[in-house]
Amino acid sequence: MKLNKPHFHVTGGVIWKDSRLLITKRPQGTHLAGLWEFPGGKQERGETLEECLKREIKEELGMDVKVDGLFETVQHEYENKLITLHFFNCTHLMGRPKPFEGQDLKWVLPGDLSKYAFPPPDSQILKKLAPLAQP
């Protein structure tokens, strides 16, 4: 791991509603375009990870969530940056998600997550969610 790369803290919301999870597809023209992800984004200076996640979900999807607690933390190195992903369990509070950034979105059962292509660092999250799939 190179130390001269910029390091970002990124949040992701594992948002639950009616036993389903919300996933969004990264829009064209963005890093990792076309891959599915758990909504969230980069932490800004002076905000907590929880504040970051609530802000990003409100900005990107127009919905409010309750951050219930840390689900998993994953570090990943890309060619030009290091990221620490902080995934949080969240409860959908209000607002129907709207794709303000042109992204696709879906509510899916945990057992169906394997049908979607996610970025490499999300593999740990998918493995941790797999046992939650209903038989």
N, C-alpha and C positions, 0 to 999 in steps of 0.2 A: 504494500500500500504506500503510495507516494504522499509525502506530507505537503508538497507544494500545490496541491489541487484545492480548489475551494470546497468547503464542507457546508452542506445545507441540512437543516432539520426539516423534515416533511411529515405532515400528519395525514392519516387516512382513517376514514370513518367506516367501521363495520356496523352499518345502520340496519337495525331490525324493525320489521313491521309484519305482523301476522305470519311469523316463522319464515319470512323471506328476507333476503339481503338486497340492498340497493347497490348496483354496479353501474359505472358509466364508461363510455368508450371515448378514448382520447381523440380529439378532433384532428383532422388533417392539418398539416403545417406546424404541429407541436412535436416536442420530444416524445418518442414512443407512440406516434400517431397510429390509430387503428387498434391498439391494445385496450383491453378492459382493465378497470381499476376500481378501487374503493375511493369514493370522493374525498377530497381534501386538498392540501397544498402546502406551499413553503411558509415556514414560520417567519414573521417579521420581527424586527428588533423591538424589544420591550413587551412582547406578548407571550403569555404562557402557551404551551402546546394545546391546551383545551380551548383557549380563546382563539387560537389560530384555526383550529378545526371548525369551531362554530362559525367564525367569520367566512372561511372558505366555502362552507356548505351553503351559507346564506347568500354569498355573492354568486356562486356557480349555479345553485339550484333553487334559491328562493325559499328554502325551508328551514325550520328550526329543529334542532336535535338536543337531546340531553346527553352529555358525555358521561357514561357510566363507569368508565375505568379503563386502564391500559390493558390491551389484549395481547400485544406482542411488539417488540422492538427489533428491527432488522437493519443491519448495516450493509451497504452495497457500494462497490466502487465501479463507476463508469470510466470511460477513457479520459474524460475531462473534468470529473467532479466526484466527490464522495457524498453520499447521502446517508442519513440515519432516518429511517422510516419509523414513525411511532403510530401504531394502529390502536384505535380505541373502540371498544364496544359503545354503541350509541343507540338511543331509543328515539324513534321518530315522534316528534311532539305535534307539529302542525305545519301546514303548507304542503301542497302537492308539488313534488319536484318538477321544475321546469328547466329545460336545457338552455340556459342563458348563453352558453358558449358554443352552441350548435352541436353538442355531443349527444349521442344516443344514450338512453338509460333504460334499465330493466330492474324489476324486482324478481329475484330468482331464489329457488330453494338451494340450501347449501349443497345438496347432492348434485345439482346441475352446474355448479361452478366449473367443473372440469371440461365443460363444453365450450368454454370461452378462453381466448388467448390473453394471458396476463403478462406483465413485465416480470423478468427473472426474480427480483427480490420478493415478489408477492407469493412465490412458491411455498415459503414457510407458513404463510397465513392460510393458504389453501389447504395445506396438510393439516393444520390445526383445526380448520373448519370441517374437514371431511368426516370426522366421527359424529358430527352433529346432524348428518344427513339422516332423514327418516327412512326406515326400511320400506 
